Amino acid sequence: MMELMKFTVPIPDYSTVSRRQRVLSVRLALTPQGDPRHIVIDATGLRVYGAGEWQIWKHHMYHRRTWRKLHWGIDEATKEIVAVELTTSRVHDSQQLPSLLDQIRDPIDQVSGDGASDARTCYEAVLRRQATPTFVPRRTAQSRDKDPTGWRAARNHILQQIKEQGRYAWRVMSGCTRQSIAENTMFRFKTLFGGRLRGRGLDTQRTEVLVKCSLLNRMTQLGMPEAVRVG
């Protein structure tokens, strides 16, 4: 194409572009927010094929089929992706929550998540940001300390509210039902960009995910549909 247009600018080949992708700096496009943010934490899987899906099915080489975990934080008000981490499939969701919060420079009012975030590291990371942790505890969770302090006090407060009001009423009152925003973002992400990664290395895959998340934020800023109940 460049030869037909009679341009003399140098064109890097595919291998050069792939090498540059590892160190490419991508920033998420975010809308300035005056009020403290309510962050919803969740994770989803993105598949990576080694030899190709056809060869995996034909030769039963299931050990070559690998996955990556996409961890992110969604702003409950703007529905934008404000923090992103990509890890291997063996990394637990709770291990990435502190690094996700470190990416958010704005004040945080509340952090919500599912049962995977019901861990000490998550509570402590949220309390360090002077925010309210709202994680769904396990159904067998119990408060054992009589006078808890720190993260145990925050968790016991949740358990006490569930005991008094019921689990569903607590989810509605605390804002945990807003977890559906993160699930809806996952649906939009995989519908637009697919559920697989095309980069081969973990560094290039991280850049690929950041580019896709930045594009999804731009689409969110252009406009979101408004659902109205009829009848």
LINDA-V220937 format. One record per pair of residues at least 24 apart in sequence whose ideal C-beta (glycine too) atoms are under 7 Angstrom apart, sorted by the first residue. I is the first residue (numbers start at 1). J is the second residue. Records with the same first field share a line. If there is no record, write none. Layout:
# LINDA-V220937
I = J, J
This chain:
# LINDA-V220937
18 = 204
21 = 204, 207
22 = 201, 203, 204, 207
24 = 207
26 = 207, 210, 211, 214
28 = 81, 82, 213, 214, 217
29 = 214, 217, 218, 221
30 = 80, 82, 217
31 = 78, 80, 221
33 = 78, 106
36 = 107, 108, 109
37 = 75, 82, 104, 106, 108, 109
38 = 76, 77, 109, 110, 175
39 = 73, 75, 82, 104, 108, 111
40 = 73, 74, 76, 112, 178, 179, 181, 182
41 = 73, 97, 100, 111, 112, 113, 117
42 = 72, 113, 114, 179, 182, 183
43 = 69, 70, 71, 93
44 = 70, 186
45 = 69, 89
46 = 70, 195, 196, 197
47 = 195, 196
48 = 196, 197
49 = 196
68 = 197, 205
70 = 209
71 = 96, 100
73 = 100, 104
74 = 181, 182, 185
76 = 178, 181
79 = 181, 185, 220, 224
80 = 217, 220
81 = 185, 213, 216, 217
84 = 209, 210, 213
86 = 205, 206, 209
93 = 117
94 = 119, 121, 122
97 = 122, 125
98 = 125
101 = 125, 129
110 = 134, 175
112 = 175, 176, 178, 179
114 = 179
120 = 151
123 = 151, 154, 155
124 = 151
127 = 151, 154
134 = 174, 175, 176
136 = 176
188 = 216
189 = 216
192 = 216
